[in-house]
Amino acid sequence: MEVARAAGHDDKAALKLGNAANRAKARELQDHYYEHVSPACGLTRTGPKRERLSRQQW
């Protein structure tokens, strides 16, 4: 956010850019963890996700 503000963006735009940077960094951290730790432990990158059922199936 500080970099965006210094570049002349208003607070709303700076917040949006800061959030995007945080998401990108978190994704990078998770990818790094997956590449270095998960294969040895037998973990997958994404979990089984929620099973989707119709009302009748429930």
Buried (B, 14 or more C-beta within 10 A) or exposed (E): BEEBBEEEBEEEBBBEBBEEEEEEEEEEEEEEEBEEEEEEEEEEEEEEEEEEEEEEEE
